[in-house]
Amino acid sequence: MPLQDLNRLHLQYLFESRVPMAGPDCEAKSIDNNDIVNSLASEGVEFLLSSEGQVPLSSCYEKTICLLFSANWCRPCRMFIPQLVELYNSMKKRGKNLDIIFISFDHDENGFKEHFKNMPWLAIPFDVNLHRRLIDRYHVDRIPSFLPLCSEGIAVEEDLIGFIEDYGAEAFPFTRKRQEELKAIDKIKHQEGNLEELLAHEGRNFVISEEHREVPLLELVGKTIGLYFCAHWSPPCHAFTTRLTEAYNNLLTTKDKSFEIVMISTDRDLKEFNVNISSMPWLAIPYEDRTRHDLCRIFDIKGVPALVLIGPDRKVINMNGRLLISLYGANAFPLEIEVALRNEGDALPHQLKDVKHEHVLKLDMAKAYVCDFCKKQGKFWAFSCDVCDYDLHPNCVQQCQQ
């Protein structure tokens, strides 16, 4: 971020949710953690600040030091700080010799003090000119930015903010190798669907009911599980919850009691979560648990509502259970019906050109439609046109091609 663009960027950050560190000049590199101490000393800095007062520069030796570039006026910065505080406190509890030095992008000392009071780590005393030189020295072009300094050649990742937001304390020591390890773990969890690995977290081996009663995860073993990602603030979630509740109650009373749903809340606060769970007859991950965030990442949830179905064999059956329930309700079960439909779809081309239609037709699933060739009603798989209202039965496409 060129310093002359600071005011323009000030406005930009107020409206953006997060600005990643990635950029053409942010290639991975290693930085000696002694460099910051020598640099500060050469600039005449005699001490750092903590919540308890002044701290000598020598306290940084023999530690993993990270630089945090941030500002109180920056909304993404303020949103990121609580996550970083959680990581920092977790590292301290684990006995990790980690410390963070805050370098301010604030316009004045009042803004600096307001921002720093929320931080349990160190800070360089407020000095606009010094901060400007350090920003240039470490090639910081956006905030928040988080740079580990290490004498062992640990790489500085291109998007450490996103990495920390995704993995929290597990991101330490912030290397590309660690990032690859965590992504590999996510892939295994997604593929194998082991409930204890997916749903348990740091000594918690239970989910909770609408009355906040603890239900051991062992009671879910051998069942088909629906992971329901939803939020009270979302109108589409309200509509789908009604449909899902109807199917859930129908299954438990008339068909199959080996089915359970676990809510993965994306609510904004505990109050919303409590209202949400009180309206649902199934189970939930506790709101304060980071597992909620981890599951969204593992299953790549981009919006709510979403329903991921995991079979008794721990394999993911369907990533789009929302469509399945919306189309068929409780009649979607047993899920072998859906498996058969999926296998049928896998055997069909994803798109083709029909000799009787000018546009490319794409494979799609529909609750009901009328085939434009045979004029008969169809359901499930169809070849549809994205440009105009045109649908064909798969067998009719074959006849046309012949």
C-alpha positions as CSV (number, residue, x, y, z in Angstrom):
1,M,0.0,0.0,0.0
2,P,1.7,3.2,-1.1
3,L,1.5,5.6,1.8
4,Q,0.1,8.4,-0.4
5,D,-2.9,6.2,-1.0
6,L,-3.7,5.7,2.7
7,N,-6.7,7.9,2.8
8,R,-8.2,6.3,-0.3
9,L,-7.6,2.8,1.2
10,H,-9.1,4.0,4.5
11,L,-12.5,4.3,2.7
12,Q,-12.0,1.1,0.8
13,Y,-11.4,-1.0,4.0
14,L,-14.5,0.3,5.6
15,F,-16.6,-1.5,3.0
16,E,-14.6,-4.6,2.3
17,S,-14.9,-7.7,4.5
18,R,-11.2,-8.7,4.3
19,V,-8.2,-7.7,2.2
20,P,-5.8,-10.7,1.6
21,M,-2.1,-10.3,1.7
22,A,-1.5,-11.9,-1.7
23,G,-0.1,-9.6,-4.3
24,P,2.6,-9.5,-7.0
25,D,5.2,-8.1,-4.6
26,C,4.3,-10.5,-1.7
27,E,6.3,-13.6,-2.7
28,A,7.2,-16.0,0.1
29,K,10.5,-15.0,1.8
30,S,12.2,-15.6,5.1
31,I,13.1,-12.8,7.5
32,D,15.5,-12.9,10.4
33,N,13.7,-12.2,13.6
34,N,16.9,-10.4,14.9
35,D,16.5,-7.9,12.1
36,I,13.6,-6.1,13.7
37,V,15.5,-5.7,16.9
38,N,18.5,-4.3,15.1
39,S,16.4,-2.1,12.9
40,L,14.4,-0.6,15.8
41,A,17.6,0.0,17.8
42,S,19.1,1.8,14.8
43,E,16.0,4.0,14.7
44,G,16.5,5.0,18.3
45,V,13.7,2.9,19.7
46,E,14.7,1.9,23.3
47,F,11.7,-0.2,24.3
48,L,8.4,-1.7,23.2
49,L,5.0,-1.3,24.8
50,S,2.9,-3.9,26.6
51,S,-0.4,-3.6,28.5
52,E,1.8,-3.5,31.7
53,G,4.2,-0.8,30.5
54,Q,7.6,-0.7,28.8
55,V,9.4,-3.9,27.6
56,P,13.1,-3.9,26.5
57,L,13.9,-4.8,22.9
58,S,16.1,-7.7,24.2
59,S,12.8,-9.5,25.2
60,C,12.4,-10.4,21.5
61,Y,15.5,-12.6,21.3
62,E,15.0,-16.4,21.3
63,K,11.3,-16.0,20.4
64,T,9.2,-16.5,17.3
65,I,8.3,-12.9,16.5
66,C,5.5,-11.8,14.2
67,L,4.7,-8.3,12.9
68,L,1.1,-7.2,12.8
69,F,0.3,-4.2,10.6
70,S,-3.1,-2.9,11.5
71,A,-5.2,0.2,12.3
72,N,-8.2,1.1,14.4
73,W,-10.0,2.8,11.5
74,C,-9.9,-0.4,9.4
75,R,-13.0,-2.6,9.9
76,P,-11.3,-5.8,8.6
77,C,-8.5,-5.2,11.1
78,R,-10.9,-4.8,14.0
79,M,-12.7,-8.0,12.9
80,F,-9.4,-9.9,12.7
81,I,-7.9,-8.9,16.1
82,P,-10.3,-11.1,18.2
83,Q,-9.3,-14.2,16.1
84,L,-5.6,-13.3,16.6
85,V,-6.0,-12.8,20.3
86,E,-7.6,-16.3,20.5
87,L,-4.6,-17.7,18.6
88,Y,-2.1,-15.8,20.8
89,N,-3.6,-16.9,24.1
90,S,-3.8,-20.5,22.8
91,M,-0.1,-20.5,21.9
92,K,0.8,-19.1,25.3
93,K,-1.2,-21.9,27.0
94,R,0.7,-24.5,24.9
95,G,4.0,-23.0,26.0
96,K,4.9,-21.7,22.6
97,N,7.6,-18.9,22.7
98,L,5.6,-16.6,20.4
99,D,5.2,-12.9,20.5
100,I,3.6,-10.3,18.2
101,I,4.6,-6.7,17.6
102,F,1.9,-4.3,16.5
103,I,2.9,-1.6,14.0
104,S,0.2,1.0,13.6
105,F,-1.3,2.4,10.4
106,D,-3.4,4.8,12.6
107,H,-3.5,8.5,11.8
108,D,-2.9,9.6,15.3
109,E,-1.9,8.4,18.8
110,N,-5.5,8.2,20.0
111,G,-6.4,5.8,17.3
112,F,-3.3,3.8,18.1
113,K,-4.1,3.6,21.8
114,E,-7.8,2.6,21.1
115,H,-6.6,-0.2,18.9
116,F,-3.8,-1.4,21.1
117,K,-5.9,-1.7,24.3
118,N,-7.5,-4.8,22.7
119,M,-4.1,-6.5,22.2
120,P,-2.3,-8.7,24.7
121,W,1.0,-8.5,22.8
122,L,3.7,-5.8,22.2
123,A,3.7,-2.7,20.2
124,I,6.2,-0.2,18.8
125,P,5.5,3.3,20.4
126,F,3.5,5.5,18.1
127,D,5.6,7.3,15.6
128,V,4.2,8.0,12.2
129,N,7.6,8.5,10.5
130,L,9.1,5.3,12.0
131,H,6.0,3.3,11.1
132,R,6.2,4.6,7.6
133,R,9.8,3.4,7.3
134,L,9.0,0.0,8.7
135,I,6.0,-0.4,6.3
136,D,8.4,0.3,3.4
137,R,11.1,-1.9,4.8
138,Y,8.8,-4.9,4.9
139,H,6.9,-4.1,1.7
140,V,3.5,-4.0,3.4
141,D,0.9,-2.9,0.8
142,R,-2.4,-3.7,2.6
143,I,-3.9,-4.3,6.1
144,P,-4.3,-6.3,8.1
145,S,-1.0,-7.9,7.4
146,F,0.7,-10.5,9.5
147,L,4.4,-11.4,9.0
148,P,6.3,-14.0,10.9
149,L,10.0,-13.3,11.3
150,C,12.3,-16.3,11.6
151,S,16.0,-17.1,11.6
152,E,15.3,-20.7,10.5
153,G,14.2,-19.8,7.0
154,I,10.5,-20.2,7.6
155,A,8.6,-18.9,4.6
156,V,6.2,-15.9,4.9
157,E,3.0,-17.1,3.3
158,E,1.1,-15.0,0.7
159,D,-2.2,-14.9,2.7
160,L,-1.5,-15.5,6.4
161,I,-4.7,-13.5,7.4
162,G,-6.9,-16.0,5.5
163,F,-4.8,-18.9,6.8
164,I,-5.3,-17.8,10.4
165,E,-9.0,-17.1,9.9
166,D,-9.4,-20.6,8.5
167,Y,-7.3,-22.6,11.0
168,G,-6.8,-20.5,14.1
169,A,-4.1,-21.7,16.4
170,E,-3.5,-24.8,14.2
171,A,-1.9,-22.5,11.6
172,F,1.2,-22.2,13.8
173,P,4.1,-22.0,12.8
174,F,2.5,-20.3,9.7
175,T,4.6,-22.1,7.0
176,R,3.6,-23.4,3.6
177,K,4.4,-26.9,4.8
178,R,1.9,-26.5,7.7
179,Q,-0.7,-25.2,5.3
180,E,-0.3,-28.2,3.1
181,E,-0.6,-30.5,6.1
182,L,-3.8,-28.9,7.3
183,K,-5.4,-29.1,3.8
184,A,-4.5,-32.8,3.6
185,I,-6.2,-33.4,7.0
186,D,-9.3,-31.5,5.8
187,K,-9.4,-33.7,2.7
188,I,-9.2,-36.9,4.7
189,K,-12.0,-35.7,7.0
190,H,-14.1,-34.8,4.1
191,Q,-13.6,-38.2,2.4
192,E,-13.8,-40.5,5.4
193,G,-16.6,-38.7,7.3
194,N,-15.4,-39.9,10.7
195,L,-17.9,-38.4,13.1
196,E,-15.6,-38.1,16.0
197,E,-12.9,-36.4,13.9
198,L,-15.5,-34.1,12.3
199,L,-17.6,-33.2,15.3
200,A,-15.5,-33.5,18.4
201,H,-13.1,-30.8,19.5
202,E,-10.5,-30.5,22.3
203,G,-12.1,-32.8,24.9
204,R,-15.7,-32.3,23.8
205,N,-17.1,-35.6,22.5
206,F,-20.8,-34.6,22.4
207,V,-23.3,-32.4,20.6
208,I,-26.2,-30.6,22.3
209,S,-30.0,-30.9,22.0
210,E,-32.5,-28.0,21.8
211,E,-32.6,-28.1,25.6
212,H,-28.8,-27.9,25.7
213,R,-28.6,-31.5,26.9
214,E,-25.3,-33.2,26.0
215,V,-25.7,-36.1,23.6
216,P,-22.6,-38.3,23.2
217,L,-21.2,-38.7,19.7
218,L,-21.3,-42.4,20.2
219,E,-25.1,-42.3,19.9
220,L,-24.7,-41.1,16.3
221,V,-22.5,-43.9,15.1
222,G,-24.2,-46.2,12.6
223,K,-26.7,-43.5,11.6
224,T,-27.1,-41.3,8.5
225,I,-26.2,-37.8,9.6
226,G,-27.2,-34.5,8.0
227,L,-24.9,-31.6,8.7
228,Y,-27.2,-28.6,8.5
229,F,-25.5,-25.3,7.9
230,C,-27.9,-22.5,8.7
231,A,-28.4,-19.1,10.4
232,H,-31.3,-17.4,12.1
233,W,-30.7,-14.2,10.2
234,S,-31.2,-16.0,6.8
235,P,-34.8,-16.0,5.3
236,P,-34.0,-18.9,3.0
237,C,-32.9,-20.9,6.1
238,H,-36.3,-20.2,7.7
239,A,-38.1,-21.6,4.6
240,F,-35.9,-24.7,4.3
241,T,-35.9,-25.4,8.1
242,T,-39.7,-25.8,7.8
243,R,-39.3,-28.3,5.0
244,L,-36.5,-30.2,6.7
245,T,-38.4,-30.4,10.0
246,E,-41.3,-31.9,8.2
247,A,-39.1,-34.6,6.6
248,Y,-37.2,-35.2,9.8
249,N,-40.3,-35.7,11.9
250,N,-41.8,-38.0,9.2
251,L,-38.7,-40.1,9.1
252,L,-38.6,-40.5,12.9
253,T,-42.2,-41.4,13.3
254,T,-42.9,-43.6,10.2
255,K,-39.8,-44.7,8.4
256,D,-36.3,-44.6,9.7
257,K,-35.0,-43.8,13.2
258,S,-31.4,-44.2,12.1
259,F,-31.3,-40.6,10.8
260,E,-30.1,-37.6,12.7
261,I,-29.4,-33.9,11.9
262,V,-26.6,-31.8,13.5
263,M,-27.0,-28.0,13.1
264,I,-23.8,-26.1,12.2
265,S,-24.7,-22.6,13.1
266,T,-23.4,-19.5,11.2
267,D,-25.3,-17.2,13.5
268,R,-23.7,-13.9,14.3
269,D,-24.0,-14.2,18.1
270,L,-25.1,-16.6,20.9
271,K,-28.5,-14.9,21.2
272,E,-29.3,-15.7,17.5
273,F,-27.9,-19.3,18.0
274,N,-30.2,-19.9,21.0
275,V,-33.3,-18.7,19.1
276,N,-32.3,-20.9,16.2
277,I,-31.7,-24.1,18.1
278,S,-34.9,-23.6,20.2
279,S,-37.0,-23.9,17.0
280,M,-35.4,-27.1,15.8
281,P,-36.0,-30.7,16.9
282,W,-32.4,-32.0,16.2
283,L,-28.9,-31.6,17.6
284,A,-26.2,-28.9,17.3
285,I,-22.5,-28.1,17.7
286,P,-22.2,-25.7,20.6
287,Y,-21.9,-22.1,19.5
288,E,-18.7,-21.3,21.2
289,D,-16.9,-24.2,19.5
290,R,-14.6,-23.6,16.6
291,T,-15.7,-26.8,15.0
292,R,-18.5,-24.9,13.4
293,H,-16.0,-22.8,11.4
294,D,-13.9,-25.9,10.6
295,L,-16.8,-27.8,9.1
296,C,-17.7,-24.8,6.9
297,R,-14.1,-24.9,5.6
298,I,-13.9,-28.7,5.3
299,F,-17.1,-28.9,3.2
300,D,-16.4,-25.7,1.4
301,I,-19.8,-24.1,2.4
302,K,-20.2,-20.9,0.6
303,G,-23.8,-20.1,1.6
304,V,-26.7,-21.1,3.8
305,P,-28.8,-23.1,4.0
306,A,-26.7,-26.2,3.1
307,L,-27.2,-29.8,4.0
308,V,-24.4,-32.4,3.8
309,L,-25.4,-36.0,4.1
310,I,-23.0,-38.6,5.6
311,G,-24.0,-42.3,5.5
312,P,-23.6,-45.0,8.2
313,D,-20.4,-46.1,6.5
314,R,-19.0,-42.6,7.2
315,K,-18.9,-41.7,3.5
316,V,-20.3,-38.4,2.2
317,I,-23.5,-39.4,0.3
318,N,-24.6,-36.0,-0.9
319,M,-23.2,-32.5,-0.7
320,N,-26.5,-31.0,-1.8
321,G,-29.0,-32.6,0.6
322,R,-30.9,-29.3,0.4
323,L,-31.9,-30.1,-3.1
324,L,-32.8,-33.6,-2.2
325,I,-35.1,-32.6,0.7
326,S,-36.6,-29.8,-1.3
327,L,-37.5,-32.1,-4.1
328,Y,-38.6,-35.2,-2.3
329,G,-38.9,-34.5,1.4
330,A,-38.9,-37.7,3.5
331,N,-39.4,-39.7,0.3
332,A,-35.8,-39.1,-0.5
333,F,-35.0,-41.9,2.1
334,P,-33.7,-44.5,2.0
335,L,-30.8,-42.7,0.4
336,E,-30.2,-45.6,-2.0
337,I,-32.7,-43.8,-4.2
338,E,-30.4,-40.8,-4.4
339,V,-27.3,-42.9,-5.0
340,A,-29.1,-44.6,-7.9
341,L,-30.0,-41.2,-9.3
342,R,-26.4,-40.0,-8.9
343,N,-25.0,-43.1,-10.7
344,E,-27.5,-42.5,-13.5
345,G,-26.3,-38.9,-13.8
346,D,-22.7,-39.9,-13.7
347,A,-23.3,-42.1,-16.8
348,L,-24.7,-39.1,-18.8
349,P,-22.6,-36.4,-20.5
350,H,-22.5,-33.1,-18.7
351,Q,-23.4,-31.3,-21.9
352,L,-24.1,-32.0,-25.5
353,K,-25.4,-30.5,-28.8
354,D,-28.8,-31.7,-29.9
355,V,-29.4,-31.7,-33.7
356,K,-32.9,-30.1,-33.1
357,H,-31.8,-27.2,-31.0
358,E,-29.3,-24.4,-31.7
359,H,-27.8,-24.1,-28.2
360,V,-25.7,-26.4,-26.1
361,L,-27.8,-28.4,-23.6
362,K,-26.5,-29.1,-20.1
363,L,-27.3,-31.9,-17.7
364,D,-29.6,-30.7,-14.9
365,M,-31.9,-32.2,-12.2
366,A,-35.5,-31.0,-12.0
367,K,-38.4,-31.9,-9.8
368,A,-40.7,-31.8,-12.9
369,Y,-40.6,-30.6,-16.5
370,V,-42.1,-31.2,-19.9
371,C,-39.9,-32.6,-22.6
372,D,-39.9,-30.3,-25.7
373,F,-39.4,-33.4,-28.0
374,C,-42.0,-35.9,-26.8
375,K,-44.2,-33.4,-24.9
376,K,-44.4,-35.8,-22.0
377,Q,-43.8,-34.9,-18.3
378,G,-40.4,-35.8,-16.9
379,K,-38.5,-35.6,-13.6
380,F,-35.0,-36.0,-12.2
381,W,-32.4,-35.8,-15.0
382,A,-33.0,-33.5,-18.0
383,F,-30.9,-31.8,-20.6
384,S,-31.7,-28.1,-20.4
385,C,-30.8,-24.9,-22.3
386,D,-29.3,-22.0,-20.3
387,V,-30.3,-19.6,-23.1
388,C,-34.0,-20.4,-23.6
389,D,-36.7,-22.5,-22.0
390,Y,-35.9,-25.9,-23.6
391,D,-35.7,-29.3,-21.9
392,L,-35.2,-32.9,-23.2
393,H,-35.5,-36.3,-21.6
394,P,-32.1,-38.1,-21.8
395,N,-33.6,-40.8,-23.9
396,C,-35.1,-38.3,-26.3
397,V,-31.7,-36.7,-26.8
398,Q,-30.5,-40.1,-27.9
399,Q,-33.3,-40.5,-30.3
400,C,-32.6,-37.1,-31.9
401,Q,-28.9,-38.0,-32.2
402,Q,-29.8,-41.2,-34.0
